[in-house]
Amino acid sequence: MNLTIAITAMVATIAAAVAAVGSWRAARTANETATKLAFIERDRRHTELTPKFQITCAEKADAPLSADLHVTLTGGGIEHLDQVTVKILDETGSTHWTHTLPPGVSPEQAEAFVWGPWEFNTGASDQVVSKRLSKQRSYSRMNGENWDRLSLQRTVRGSWMTASTEEGWRKERVGPVRLLLTCLRDGYEPWSLLHEVKVEPEAQPSAA
């Protein structure tokens, strides 16, 4: 009889252990499912809130090697962005650097060089930090400060390009200007938005 009691107790213990393991697995599966659903919902919400911009660029009639880039926050689920930066990207379709840089060109210079038709005008130091990157600034549709005008200038060929001319360089690079906008808002994952902008001639005022 004692043996029967011992066997019964052992079976009950094993059953309890099996049940505990089953409960742990079920709880773990439920937690994993809840986590996945939370990630999916967060990504969906993040996509819904993606800021929308209108971006235009006009080459100045009285200064053909200069242009104005207009960036305006027009919509999306966020009315205010804490920080927005605009970065000019290289053109696509070709490999610009080999594993060995040209003599006299440092990695920093290579990174700063824009392979494309336009770059930021570094003379406008209140707006930009380099030929590629604008300064961070906030955008708000609520107070009307939802836009910026950034000064561009035509790129010039690299000093090492002895086989090409400035005219040839410009003819080969007609656009568009490729931009990466990075948008930050406290409490949200950043948004990285790619835009390709055609540079148009500046509109002329109509005759009275």
C-alpha positions in Angstrom: 0.0 0.0 0.0 2.8 2.3 0.8 4.2 1.6 -2.6 0.9 2.5 -4.2 0.8 5.7 -2.3 4.4 6.5 -3.4 3.7 5.7 -7.0 0.6 7.8 -6.9 2.5 10.8 -5.4 5.2 10.4 -8.0 2.7 10.4 -10.8 1.0 13.4 -9.4 4.4 15.2 -9.1 5.3 14.4 -12.7 1.8 15.5 -13.9 2.2 18.8 -12.0 5.6 19.3 -13.5 4.3 18.6 -17.0 1.4 21.0 -16.4 3.9 23.6 -15.1 6.0 23.2 -18.2 3.0 23.4 -20.4 1.8 26.6 -18.6 5.2 28.1 -18.9 5.4 27.3 -22.6 1.9 28.7 -23.1 2.7 31.9 -21.2 5.9 32.3 -23.2 4.1 31.8 -26.5 1.5 34.3 -25.4 4.2 36.8 -24.5 6.0 36.3 -27.8 2.8 36.8 -29.7 1.9 39.9 -27.7 5.4 41.3 -28.4 5.1 40.6 -32.1 1.7 42.2 -32.3 3.0 45.2 -30.4 5.9 45.6 -32.9 3.5 45.3 -35.8 1.2 47.9 -34.3 4.1 50.2 -33.6 5.4 49.9 -37.1 1.9 50.5 -38.5 1.4 53.6 -36.4 4.9 54.8 -37.3 4.0 54.5 -41.0 0.7 56.3 -40.5 2.5 59.2 -38.9 5.2 59.5 -41.6 5.8 63.3 -42.3 5.0 64.5 -45.8 7.0 67.2 -47.5 6.7 69.3 -50.6 10.1 70.0 -52.1 10.8 72.1 -55.1 14.0 73.6 -56.5 14.4 76.6 -58.8 17.6 77.7 -60.5 18.0 81.5 -60.2 17.5 83.4 -63.5 20.1 86.0 -62.5 22.6 83.5 -61.2 22.5 80.3 -63.3 24.9 78.5 -61.0 22.7 79.0 -57.9 19.4 77.6 -56.9 16.9 77.7 -54.0 15.7 74.5 -52.5 12.3 74.9 -50.8 11.3 72.3 -48.2 7.8 72.4 -46.7 6.2 70.1 -44.1 2.7 69.7 -45.6 1.1 66.8 -43.7 1.4 63.4 -42.2 0.3 62.5 -38.7 2.8 64.7 -36.9 2.2 68.5 -36.7 5.6 69.2 -35.1 9.1 67.7 -35.7 11.8 68.4 -33.2 14.6 68.1 -35.7 14.9 67.8 -39.5 18.1 67.5 -41.4 18.5 67.5 -45.2 21.4 65.5 -46.7 22.4 65.6 -50.4 23.1 62.1 -51.7 25.3 61.1 -54.6 23.9 60.3 -58.0 23.1 56.7 -58.8 24.1 54.5 -61.7 27.9 54.5 -61.4 30.7 53.7 -59.0 32.5 56.9 -58.1 35.4 55.7 -56.0 37.7 52.7 -56.4 39.5 51.1 -53.5 42.3 53.6 -54.0 41.6 57.3 -53.8 43.3 59.7 -56.2 46.6 61.1 -55.0 46.1 64.0 -52.7 42.5 63.2 -51.8 41.8 62.2 -48.2 39.0 60.0 -47.0 37.4 63.1 -45.5 37.6 65.0 -48.8 36.2 62.0 -50.7 33.2 61.8 -48.3 32.5 65.5 -48.6 32.7 65.5 -52.4 29.2 65.5 -54.0 28.8 63.4 -57.1 25.8 65.2 -58.6 24.7 68.5 -60.1 24.1 70.5 -56.9 25.4 70.9 -53.4 24.7 73.2 -50.5 26.2 76.7 -50.5 28.5 76.7 -47.5 28.5 80.5 -47.6 25.1 80.2 -46.1 26.6 79.0 -42.8 23.4 79.7 -40.8 21.7 76.9 -42.7 24.3 74.2 -43.4 27.2 72.5 -41.9 28.7 71.2 -45.1 28.2 70.9 -48.8 26.1 67.8 -48.1 24.3 68.5 -44.9 21.9 71.1 -43.5 21.8 72.1 -39.9 19.1 70.6 -37.7 16.0 72.6 -37.2 12.5 72.1 -36.0 9.4 72.3 -38.2 5.9 73.1 -36.9 2.7 73.4 -38.9 1.0 74.9 -35.9 3.1 78.1 -35.7 3.7 78.3 -39.5 7.4 77.6 -39.2 7.1 74.5 -41.3 9.3 75.4 -44.2 12.9 76.3 -45.1 14.7 77.7 -48.1 18.2 76.3 -48.6 20.8 77.8 -51.0 22.4 75.5 -53.5 25.3 76.0 -55.9 26.5 74.0 -58.9 29.1 71.4 -58.1 32.5 71.6 -59.7 34.7 68.8 -61.0 37.3 67.4 -58.7 40.8 68.8 -58.9 42.1 65.4 -59.8 39.8 65.1 -62.9 42.4 66.4 -65.3 40.7 64.7 -68.3 37.4 66.5 -68.0 36.2 70.1 -68.1 33.7 72.1 -66.0 31.4 72.3 -69.0 31.6 68.5 -69.5 31.1 67.9 -65.8 27.9 69.9 -65.8 26.5 68.4 -69.0 26.9 64.9 -67.5 25.0 65.9 -64.4 21.5 67.1 -65.1 19.8 65.8 -62.0 17.6 65.1 -60.2 19.0 66.2 -56.8 18.7 63.2 -54.4 17.9 64.1 -50.8 17.6 62.2 -47.6 15.4 63.9 -44.9 15.9 62.6 -41.4 13.0 63.6 -39.1 13.1 63.3 -35.3 10.3 63.6 -32.8 10.7 62.8 -29.1 9.0 59.4 -28.3 9.1 58.1 -31.9 11.5 56.2 -34.1 13.2 58.5 -36.7 11.8 58.8 -40.2 14.3 58.6 -43.1 12.7 59.9 -46.3 14.2 59.8 -49.8 13.3 62.5 -52.3 14.4 63.1 -55.8 13.9 66.7 -56.9 14.1 68.1 -60.4 15.6 71.6 -60.6 13.4 73.9 -62.7 14.1 77.3 -64.1 13.0 80.1 -61.8 9.5 81.4 -62.6 9.6 84.8 -64.2 7.1 87.5 -62.9 4.3 88.1 -65.4 4.2 91.4 -67.2 1.8 93.9 -65.8 
